[in-house]
């Protein structure tokens, strides 16, 4: 195991995802539609096939996913993975995995989004979704989010703007903790590069002598319930 103080390049988070393979109320097989408020997320498709449905101010889009494809999207993009058969993905998450640690709001109907206690109850998983947890709980919250997602698609830009407003209001109490995670991960990585550039400009190679090699032999968890499927997770700054 690497030193837990070490972060992956750029302070990213990394996980391996097997997308859910059961159908939601609209008949589409796949994950839970949701949005991130300050993180870009990327996919590297390693197996199977499917698509990612996205909704932004520019409208609805469906992007095919096949082995070798790389897709990423910025904060504010409502996204939903569709499993066309054995879809597996390596997920790259900005800010040390913050998307799986709070920076996600599921597209529940407006009355649920407006009530923090109702949202928490609808989004919660037994034992936090730890490996071995009954996956039916994840399906139930996905199905409720799909109902809200369908309404967002039908409601146009005004509905999406209202959802963004509700998402921000819901997550504002968590921002101090998010900032701490960013500071320990991506913020520290960016600042470290700045310090290295300054040193190189001075002709100082000192940091090159401090180089270390890190390796992780296997995920720290296998089969954690995520928003879009079963996650095999790797260490990240907390």
N, C-alpha and C positions, 0 to 999 in steps of 0.2 A: 504493500500500500504506500502511496506517496505521502509526504508530509501534508497534513490537513490544511496547513497554512498556504500551500501552493494552490494556485488556481489554474484552470485550463486556459489555453491561449485566448487573450482578449477578455478573460473573465466570463467565458460562455458556460452554459450548462449543456450537458449531453445525456441523451437517453436513447434507448432502442424501443420502438413502439410496434406492437401488433394490434392493428385496428380492430375494434369490436366487429363481430360478424353476425349480429342479429339485426332485425329490421325495427325501425322506429315507427311511430304511428302513421307516417306518410308513406310507408313501404320502402324507404331507403335504408340500406344496410350501412352502418357506420357509427361515427362518434357523436359527441355532444357539441352543438354550435356554441361558440363563446367568443369573447373579445379580450385583447390585452390593452392596457392603458399606457404603458411606457416601454414595452419590449417588442422588438422585432423577433420573429420566429422563423426558422428555416427547416426544410425537409430535404433529406437525401434518400431517395427511394431505393431500397435494396432488394425488394422482392414483391411478387404479386402485381396487382393493378388496381386502379381506382381513380379517384379524383378528389380535389378539394373545392368545395363550394365556398365562395367568398362574397361578402356584401360590404361595399364601401359607398362613400358619397357619389362615386362614379357609377354605381349600379351593381347588379348581380353578375357573377362570373363563375364558370366552372372550368377548372384547369386539370387536364388529365395527369395521372401519376403512373409512371411505369419505371421499371428498374433503370437507374442511371439518371433520372430526372432530378433536378434541384429546383425547389420552389421556396420563395420566402415572401413575407408580407409584413407590413409596418403596423404600429399601434393604431387601433381604431378599426382594423379589419375584422369583421365578424367572419369566422371560418368554421367549416364543418367537414370532416374527413368522410369520404364515401368509400366503402370497401367493395371492390369489384371481384375480389377473390384473393385471399391470403396476402393482403397488403401489409408490408412491413417497411418501416421507415427509421432512419437515424434522425433524431430531432435535435436541432441546434437551437438553444434558447438563450437569448441575450440576458445579461445581468445575472450570471451564476444561477440560472434555472429559476429565476423569479416567476416566470409564467406558471410553474407548477407549485409555487410557494406563496400565492396570493394575488399576483397580477393577472387575474382572469375573472371575468364576470360572465356567467352563463345567461343565455337569452331567455330567461324565464318571462312569463307574462308580466305586464306592468304592475299589477297589484302585488305580486311577489317581490319585484325589484324595489318597490316603494317602502317595503317593510323589512328592515334588517333582520329581525327575528325570523320572519317567514322565509326570507332568502336563505339564512343560515340553515334552517331546518330542511329546506328543499335540496340544498347543495351538499349536506353532510353525508358522509359514508361511515358505516360501522368501522371502528378501529382505525379511522382515518384513511381507509382504503389500503391498509397494509396487505402484503402478499397473503393469499389464502382467504381474504374477505369474500363474502358472497357477492358475485358480480351483478346479481339482480338489482341491488341498490343503485349501482352505476347506471343500469338501464333505465330505472325509474326516473332519475334526474335528467338523463338524456332525453327521455320522451317528453318531459315537461318543457325542456329547453327547445325541443323541435317545434312544439306548439307555438312558443313565442317567436321562433325564427320564421315560421310561416307567416305570422302576422307582420313581422318586420319587412319581409319581402313584399307583401301586399300593400304595406302602408307607405312605401316610397321614402324619399329623403327626410320628410318631416318625422316619420316614425323612427328612422335611424338616429336622427339628431336627438330625439327625446330619449332613446335608449342610451346614447352616449352620456347625456346629462345624468340619467339615473345611475349609470355605472360609476361615474365620478363621485357622486354623492355617497354611494354605497361604500366606496373604497377609501375615501379621504382619511378616515381614522387610522388606516394602515400605513400611511405615507412615511412616517418616521422610521418604521421598521424596514420599509423598502429602501429608503435612503441609506440606512446602515448596510444593507446587503450590497447595494450598488457600490458604496464606498470601499467595502472589503474586497470586491471582485473587479468589475469592469473599471470603476474609478481608479482603483489602485493600479491596475494593469496599464491604463492610459498614462497615469502620472509616472509610472516606472519607465515607460518608453521615453517620456519627455526628459527624465533625468539621464537616461542613457544617451540621448541625442546631445544633451548639454555636455556630458563627459566626453563624447567623441569629438565634439567641436573643440574642446580644450586639449585634445590629443591624449586623453586619459583612458586607457583600456582596462582599468581596474575591475569593472564588472564582468569582463570576459573571463577572468580567473575564478569567478564565483559560480560558474556554470554547473548545473546539476542535471541529472537525467531522472525522470519520473516514469513509473509504469503502474498500471492497474491491470491485474491478471483477469479479473472478471467483474461483472456488476456487483455493487454492494447490495442490491435487491433485485429480485426477479418476480415479475408479475404483479407489481403494485397497480391498483386501479387508478388510471388517469382519466382525463376528460374524454379522450378519443380512443382509448384502448388500454391494453396491458403494457406497463412500462418496466423495462429493465434499466435501473438507474446507476449512475456513476457519481463519485464524490464531487461536490461543489462547495464553494465558500458559503457560509451561512451568515 
